[in-house]
Amino acid sequence: MAQVSPLAEILANSMRQTCTIYRYGGADPTGQPVYSSGTSWPCRIAIKTERSFNDTGDYITNSTVSLVLPANCDIGANDMVDLPAPYQQGAIIREVVTATDQWGQTTHQVVRIQ
């Protein structure tokens, strides 16, 4: 029996939100993206906000949304995700990073959206 990573268990317990993933299936004849029907997954939404000043001295706020998803979530770049309200609907996934523990077991995936 394979040992379950303690980190994977901790992260699974923190995923109390749900998102819907639509797998990218290519483009139709007019060039519009085609997606599969949605699959719901538990997730954890992480928002990072950075505040700074630009060259002209204006105050700028940048927010980045990342999702923490289970290790077994079938997901890839260019897929689409619907987040729970009040968050964004129809966001395109730009990057998927797979995280591992000290034994090399996949513990979770971090997804950055556009």
N, C-alpha and C positions, 0 to 999 in steps of 0.2 A: 504494500500500500504506500503510495506516495505521500510524503509529508507535506502538509499545507503550511505555507509560510505564515509566521505570526503577523508580519506586516500586512499580508493580504487579508487576514482576518480582521485586523484593526481597521483597515481601509474599507472593507465591505460593510462594517458596522457604521461607518460614517456616511455612507451613500444613502441619504434619506430623501433625495429628490429623484425625479424621473424625467428622462428626456426621450424623444423619439428620433431614431436614426433611420434615414432613407439612403440606401446604398445607391451610388452612382452607377448607371448602366450604359453610359455613352451619350450620344447625341442623336436626335431625330434628323430627318432629311433637311430641316430648316436650320439646323445648328443649335436648337434648344436642348438643354440637358434633359435626360430621361432618368427618373429615379424609381426604385422599387417601392413596394408598399412599406410603410413604417413599422419598425420594431421598437418596443419600449424597453429601456434599460435603466437600472438604478444608476444614479450619478451623484457627484458632489460638484456644485458650481463654485468656482473660485474667481473672484474679481480682484484684479490688481489695479490700483489707481496711482498714477504718478502725477505730481504737480511740479511745474517748472516755469521758467520765464524764457521766451524766445528772444531772438536777436534785437527785436524792437522794444523789448521790455514788457510785452504783454504776458499776462498770467495764462498758462495753458494747463488743462487737465486732460490726461490721457487715461483711458480705461481699457484693460485687456481682459477678456473672458476666457477662462480655461475650464475644461471639464475633467474630472477624474472619473474614469469608467473601469468596470471590472476587467480583469485580464482576459477573460473569454469573450469579450465584446468584439464582434466581427465589424471592423470599421477601417476606413482608409481615407486618404486625402481625396477631396472633391465630393465626398458624401455630404448630405445635408442633414441638419439637426434642428429640431424644434425644442426649445427650452420651455420650462413651465413659466406661466405668467408671473411677473410682468417682464420677463426677459425676452430676448429676441426670438423670432420665429423665422425659419427658413435660412439659417446661417450656414455658410459653406465652410466645411472643415479644411483647413490649410495645412495642418501638421499633426501627426500622431506620433507620440513618443512612448515606447514601451519601457516600463521600469522593471527592474529585477532586484531581488534581495541578494544577500551575501552568498547564497547557494546557487545563484543563477536562475532561480525560478521566477517566472513572470508574476508580478504582484498586482499591477494595475497599468492602465494606459492614461496618459495625459494628452488631451486634445485641445488644440488652439484653434479658435474659429475666427473668421474674417469679421 
